[in-house]
Amino acid sequence: MIVIAGASGFVGGHVVDSLLSDGIDLSCLARSETAANALVSKGCRVVRADITMPETLAGILHQGDFVIHLVGIIEEKGPATFQTVHVDGTRNLVAEAKRAGVRHFFYQSALGAYGGSWSGYLRTKAEAEEIVKQSGIPCTIFRPSLIIGPWDGFTRKLVDVIKLSPVVPMPGKGEAKFQPVYIKDWLRCMRRVIDDPEGFSGTYEIGGPEHLTYREIVEHLSTAMGYRKPVFSVPMGFVKLGASILKRVMPSPPITMDQLRLLEQDNIGAPDAIERNFGFTPKRLDDMFREFVS
């Protein structure tokens, strides 16, 4: 059985749809009734469980299961912190996987994950990686850069800004580089792992064939939408000041300090990583946008 934690998220939703379309039986973890109902309606077997609550995980996995762990957050809200979700949650799920004797464990990390990082997101992703690698369970870890595709939050937010604003505000100069990868190409890599887990054990950087600055990504998206709006750079110091104020008055601010700092550093790997490791050439950004942006 393939068991998915994080099936209700952007990547998880695509994984579920892809595997179900091929007639593969799935068991998905769901925290809320809303998420559970949505997954059941797709045809998934659903287990009500929360990886941050170890008592809910007892007995949910079985010998021979293939676990796909996609749970992650990009901002902290209340008790859902990087520590509780990425580190403690992964530790809890790995403990249940070890008890059950699962055959393979997949973990979705992030490009740039590093134990000494200033970013709480990247630091805790690295800690979670170590928990998985030290478990003794055969495992695969993906370290993707920016994943682009239908429903992704990054593109959706930018689309709204481009449509509604007379100018496109740019935090800082937008010079940090990213390596966008299409969700369909990520799925092709994931299927290689599912079909041959022993052949794809290890840690893999997952990125598209281009290194593009944040400004270039915004410009490509604007062009794909048929807009030619000017980009207005806002000094990063002012943006961070605004973010710090919003954090005090809003339970869910539009952007966090951690996210802003991620816009100040490159998030790139080898442009041919997917081709070398998975045997195909991933799509370029313009080709991605042509498929799902209108």
C-alpha positions in Angstrom: 0.0 0.0 0.0 1.2 3.5 -0.7 0.5 5.8 2.2 0.6 9.6 1.8 1.0 12.1 4.5 0.3 15.6 3.2 -2.2 14.5 0.5 -4.3 17.6 0.8 -1.5 20.0 -0.2 -0.5 21.3 -3.6 2.0 18.6 -4.3 0.0 15.9 -2.5 -3.1 16.7 -4.5 -1.2 16.1 -7.8 0.3 12.9 -6.4 -3.1 11.6 -5.4 -4.7 12.4 -8.8 -1.8 10.9 -10.7 -1.7 7.6 -8.8 -5.4 7.2 -8.8 -5.6 7.7 -12.5 -3.3 4.8 -12.9 -5.5 2.6 -10.7 -3.1 2.5 -7.7 -4.7 2.0 -4.3 -3.9 4.8 -1.8 -4.2 5.4 1.9 -4.1 9.1 2.9 -3.7 10.7 6.2 -6.1 13.6 6.9 -6.2 15.9 9.9 -9.6 17.5 9.3 -13.0 16.2 8.3 -13.0 18.5 5.3 -9.8 17.1 4.0 -10.9 13.5 4.7 -14.2 14.0 2.8 -12.4 15.5 -0.2 -10.0 12.6 -0.4 -12.7 10.0 0.0 -14.6 11.6 -2.8 -11.6 11.0 -5.0 -11.5 7.4 -4.2 -8.8 7.3 -1.5 -8.8 5.2 1.7 -8.5 7.8 4.5 -7.0 7.5 8.0 -7.7 10.4 10.4 -4.3 11.2 11.8 -2.0 14.1 12.5 1.7 13.6 12.4 2.2 16.1 15.2 0.1 13.9 17.5 1.9 10.6 17.8 -1.0 8.8 19.5 -3.0 9.2 16.3 -0.4 7.4 14.3 -0.3 4.2 16.3 -1.0 1.2 14.0 -1.7 3.2 10.8 1.2 1.7 8.9 1.9 -1.9 8.0 4.8 -4.0 6.8 5.6 -3.4 3.2 4.0 0.0 2.9 5.6 2.7 0.8 5.3 6.0 2.8 5.3 9.4 1.0 5.8 12.2 3.5 4.9 15.5 2.0 3.8 17.4 5.1 5.4 20.8 5.3 4.5 24.5 6.1 6.0 27.7 4.7 4.8 29.8 7.5 4.2 29.3 11.2 0.7 29.6 12.6 0.0 29.1 16.3 1.0 25.5 17.3 2.0 24.7 13.7 5.7 25.7 13.9 8.6 24.5 11.8 9.8 22.6 14.8 6.5 20.8 15.6 5.6 20.0 11.9 8.9 19.4 10.2 11.0 17.9 13.0 8.6 16.5 15.6 6.1 15.4 13.0 8.7 13.6 10.9 10.1 12.0 14.0 6.7 10.7 14.9 5.9 9.3 11.5 9.3 7.7 11.2 8.9 6.0 14.6 5.6 4.5 13.3 7.2 3.5 10.0 10.0 1.7 11.9 7.6 -0.1 14.2 5.6 -1.3 11.1 8.6 -2.3 9.0 7.7 -0.2 5.9 9.6 -1.0 2.8 10.5 2.5 1.7 10.2 6.1 3.1 10.0 9.1 0.8 10.6 12.6 2.3 10.0 15.9 0.6 12.7 18.3 1.8 13.9 21.6 0.1 16.8 22.8 -1.9 19.1 24.6 0.4 18.2 22.7 3.5 21.1 23.1 5.9 21.3 22.5 9.7 23.1 25.8 10.3 20.7 27.9 8.1 19.4 31.2 9.4 16.0 30.1 7.9 13.8 28.2 10.3 12.2 26.5 7.3 15.4 25.3 5.8 17.0 24.4 9.1 14.1 22.2 10.2 13.9 20.6 6.8 17.5 19.6 7.2 16.8 18.2 10.7 13.9 16.2 9.3 16.2 14.8 6.6 18.6 13.5 9.3 15.8 11.8 11.2 14.8 10.0 8.0 18.3 9.0 7.0 19.3 7.8 10.5 16.1 5.7 10.8 17.6 2.7 9.0 14.6 2.6 6.7 15.4 2.5 2.9 14.6 6.1 1.9 14.6 8.7 -0.8 14.8 12.4 -0.2 13.9 15.1 -2.8 15.3 18.6 -2.4 13.2 20.6 -4.9 13.5 24.3 -5.7 10.4 26.2 -6.5 7.6 23.8 -7.8 5.3 25.4 -10.3 1.9 24.1 -11.5 -1.9 24.3 -11.2 -3.0 25.4 -7.7 0.5 26.3 -6.5 0.4 29.1 -3.9 3.4 31.0 -5.3 1.9 31.5 -8.8 -1.6 32.0 -7.5 -0.5 35.0 -5.3 1.5 36.5 -8.1 -1.4 36.2 -10.6 -3.7 38.1 -8.2 -1.1 40.9 -7.8 -0.5 41.2 -11.6 -4.3 41.3 -12.3 -5.3 43.7 -9.6 -2.3 46.1 -9.2 -1.4 48.9 -11.6 2.3 48.0 -10.9 3.9 44.8 -9.7 5.6 45.4 -6.3 9.0 43.7 -6.0 10.5 43.1 -2.6 14.1 44.4 -3.0 15.7 44.1 -6.4 14.5 40.6 -7.1 18.0 39.3 -8.0 17.9 36.0 -6.1 17.9 33.1 -8.4 15.5 30.1 -8.4 15.3 26.9 -10.4 11.5 26.4 -11.1 10.5 22.8 -11.7 7.1 21.8 -13.2 4.9 19.7 -11.0 4.4 17.2 -13.9 8.2 16.8 -14.0 8.4 16.3 -10.3 5.7 13.6 -10.6 7.7 11.9 -13.3 10.6 11.7 -10.9 8.4 10.5 -8.1 7.0 7.7 -10.3 10.6 6.5 -10.9 11.1 6.2 -7.2 7.8 4.4 -6.7 8.5 1.9 -9.5 12.1 1.3 -8.5 12.7 2.4 -4.8 15.9 0.5 -4.4 17.3 2.1 -7.5 16.5 5.6 -6.3 17.5 5.5 -2.7 19.4 8.6 -1.6 19.1 12.4 -1.8 18.2 14.2 -5.0 18.1 17.9 -6.0 15.1 18.6 -8.1 15.0 21.6 -10.3 14.2 22.8 -13.8 16.7 23.5 -16.6 16.9 27.3 -15.9 18.3 29.6 -13.3 16.0 32.6 -13.2 15.9 35.6 -10.9 12.7 36.3 -9.0 12.2 39.4 -11.2 12.5 37.3 -14.3 10.0 34.8 -13.0 7.5 37.6 -12.4 8.1 39.0 -15.8 7.7 35.6 -17.5 4.4 35.1 -15.7 3.1 38.6 -16.5 3.9 38.0 -20.2 2.1 34.6 -20.1 -1.0 36.4 -18.7 -0.9 39.0 -21.5 0.1 41.9 -19.2 2.9 44.4 -19.5 2.8 46.1 -16.1 5.8 47.9 -14.7 7.7 46.3 -11.9 8.3 48.6 -8.9 11.1 47.7 -6.5 10.4 48.3 -2.8 13.5 48.5 -0.6 13.8 45.3 1.3 14.2 47.2 4.6 10.8 48.8 4.2 9.2 45.4 3.3 10.7 43.8 6.3 9.5 46.6 8.6 6.0 46.1 7.2 6.2 42.4 7.7 7.3 42.8 11.3 4.4 45.1 12.0 1.8 42.9 10.2 3.1 39.9 12.2 1.9 41.6 15.4 -1.5 42.5 14.2 -2.5 39.7 11.8 -2.8 36.0 12.6 -1.8 35.2 9.0 0.2 38.0 7.3 0.6 37.9 3.5 4.4 37.5 3.9 6.7 36.6 6.7 10.2 37.6 7.6 11.5 34.1 6.9 10.0 34.2 3.4 11.5 37.6 2.7 14.9 36.4 3.7 14.5 33.4 1.3 14.0 36.0 -1.5 17.5 37.3 -0.7 19.5 34.2 -1.5 19.9 31.9 -4.5 18.0 28.6 -4.4 19.6 26.7 -7.3 21.4 23.5 -8.1 22.7 21.8 -11.2 20.5 22.6 -14.3 20.9 19.0 -15.5 20.1 17.3 -12.2 16.9 15.7 -13.4 18.3 14.7 -16.7 21.3 13.0 -15.1 19.4 11.2 -12.4 16.0 10.5 -13.9 16.7 10.4 -17.7 14.6 13.2 -19.1 14.7 16.9 -19.7 12.3 18.9 -17.6 10.2 21.8 -19.0 11.3 25.4 -19.2 9.3 28.1 -17.3 7.5 29.5 -20.4 6.4 26.0 -21.4 5.0 25.4 -17.9 3.0 28.7 -18.0 1.7 28.0 -21.4 0.0 24.8 -20.1 -1.8 26.3 -17.1 -1.7 30.1 -17.0 -4.3 32.1 -19.0 
